[in-house]
């Protein structure tokens, strides 16, 4: 039962401390599949699709490998090329892993694997529902609907596993450590008067040209700026400005 197999696999992945071995197996399997597709084991070197292999290595592994150079070597075998691709991928992944702490890398591997598995499984369920509808019509063509469904459902499940290996490998081969820029310390605002270099006016004053009351020094009339004649005198006497210091203005 496909559902049971996936659920058991998911539980095993969640309960395990790490999935490094599973991830490595997936990477090696997808590499072997790619190599087998483009340079079959029993094919002559002249029949190898070297460009196709190079392109797929870039797509899946994010690696630009000298496949043409390897294939041109005298007497090189398919398995030797596959081993070089595996070594290049493992080396690159190991280098990326050193950029993270072991704990963070384990979390990344598990998160990518579980999220990808869940996403592809949901798509697979939809495909199975569609398959049931199609198989129902085939029953009218003198075919056994149950056998037809089992055969094609198994093929879809195999495709699911292939897509899982490729998607997980591709994402992990592209994971990068992003360094956040350091936060700038806030600049403390210095209280006082700031003269505009173009106008010479005090920039601490409001739009009316008056200096805010909390910046005025009662003992220093020079800090008062322009004071309305009916305002309370900044000296703190309680009188209106026009009846206090304003009498001399």
N, C-alpha and C positions, 0 to 999 in steps of 0.2 A: 504494500500500500504506500503510495507516494507521500500522502499526507503524514502518515506515521513516521516514515523515514526522515522527512524534513523536520518534524517536530522533535524527534529524538536527537537529531543532529544539532538543532538549535539549543535544546536543553544542555547538551554536552558542552557546547561552545560557551554558554552562559556560566556554567558551573566551573569550567576550567579556569586556571589562573592566567593562562596565556594561550594564544593561538599561533605562535610563531612557526611551529612545525607544520600546521595546517596551511598557513599562508605560503610557506616555502614549497610545500608539495604542489599547491595550486600553481605557483609560478613556474615550477619545473614542468608540470604537465602541459600548461599552455605553450611553453617554449617548444616542447617535443612535438605538440600538435602543429605548431606553425612550421617548424622545420620539415616535418613529414609531408605537409601539404605542398611546400614549394620545392623541396629537394628530396623526393621519395628515395627510400633506401636502395631500391634495386634499379633506379634510373641512372643512365649515363650522365657524366658531368655536363655534357653538352645540352642535356635536357633540363638541367636545373633552372628554376626560375629565381635567379639570384636577386634581381630587382624587386620581385614580389616579396622575397624574404626580408630584404632590407627595409622595404616600406612597412611591412607588418611589425617588424621590430621597433620601428619608430612609433607606430600607432599604439601598440600595446605596452611596450616597455619604456617608451620615451628615450630610446637609445639610438645613436647614429653609429652603427657598427660597420667596420670595413669588410663587409661580406664579400664584395667583389675580389678583394685582395686574398681573402681566405680561399675562395673557390678557385682562384688561379694557381694555388700551390700544387705542385706535382704530387699526385697520389693521395691527396686529402680525401677522407671519407666523410659520409654524411654525419656519422656519430661524432666525429671530431669537431665539425662545425657546430653541432647541437651543444656539445660540451663547452665550447668557447662562448656561445651565447649565454648559457647558464652561468658560467663564471663571471661574465661581464655584468649580468643582471644581479647576481648575488653580491658582487663587489660594490656595485652602485647602491643597492639597498642597504648593505651593511654600513656604508659611509653615511647614508641618510640617517640610519638608526643611531649612530653615534652623536648626531646633533641633538637628539632628545635624550632624556633620562630613560632608563629601562622601563620604569613604571609607566611613563607617558606613552612610550612606544607600544607597550602591551595594550594600553587603553585604545590607542588609535587603531591598531590592528583588529581588535575585537569589535570596535564600533563600526568600522568600515565593513567588516565581514557580516555582522548581524544586520545592519541597515540594508546592505545590498541583497542579502538573502531574503529579507522581508519584502523588499520592493519587487524582486523578480518572482517570488512565490505568488504575490497578489496578481501579477500579470499572468502567471501560469494558470491560476484558477479560472481567470476569464477565458483563456484559450481553451481550457477543458470544457467549459460551458458551451462555447461556440462549437467545439468538436462534437459534443453530444447532439446538438441540433443537426449538424451536417450528417452524422452517422445515421440519424433517424431516417433521413431520406434514402440512404443507401440500402436500407432494408427492403425497399421496393425493387432493387436491382438484383435480387436473388443472392445477396451477400449476407454473411452472418454479422449483424451489427455489433455483437459483443466482441467477437474476435477483431473486427475492424477497429473498434474503439481501443481495445487493449494495445494493439500494435502501434497505433498512432499516438496514443497517450504516452507510451514508453519512449517513442522518438522525441516527443515534446519534452519529456523529463530529461533526456540526455542533452537536449539543446539547452535546457535550463542550467544544467551543471556546467556546460561549456561556457555559457554567458557569465555565470557566477565566477568561474576561474578567471576569465578575461577581465571582467569589471573590477574585481578585487585587486588583481595584479596591477592593472592600469592605474587605479587610484593610489595605491600605496607607492608605486614607482614615481609618482608625481608629487607626493607629499613634501612640503617644504616647511622649514622653521622660519616663521616671520618674526623679526625683531621689532617690537613696538618702540617708537621714539620715546626718549625720556620726557616725563612731564616737566614743563617749565614751572619754576617756582613763581607764585604770584608776586608782583612788584608792589611793595607797600606804597600807598599814596602818601605823599608828604604834604602835610597841611602848610598852607602859606599862600602867598600871592605869586601869581605867574604872569609876568608881563608879556603880552603879545608882541613879538619882535617887529611886526609890521605896523601895529597901531600904537603900541606903547601902553595900551589899556590893560587893566587888571583882568585876567581871564577868570578869576574867582568870582567876579561879580555876575549878577543875574542879568536877564535880558533888559531890565530897566536901568542898568548901570549901577545898581546898588549892591553893596557887599552883603552877603548873608550874615544874619545877626550872630550866628555861632562862630564866625571867624573874626568878629570885632573885639578888640581889646579895650575895655572901658577906660583904661589908663593911658591909651595911646590913640588920640584923635586921628592920627595919620592912617590908622587901620580901618576907620569907619567907612571910608568911601563917601559916596553921595547919600545923604540922609534926607528923607522927606521932612518938610517943616512941621507937619502934624504928627510925625512918628515920635515914639518915646525916645528920649535922648539916650544914646548908647552909653553915656557915662554912668547910668544907673540911678540918676537922681529921682526918677519918676515923673519928671516934668516933660512936656513936649519939647522937641528939639528947638522950636522957634522961640521958646521962653527960656531956654537954657544956653547951651553952647551955640545954638543957631543964632543967637542975638549978635554974635560977633562975626558971623559968616557973611 
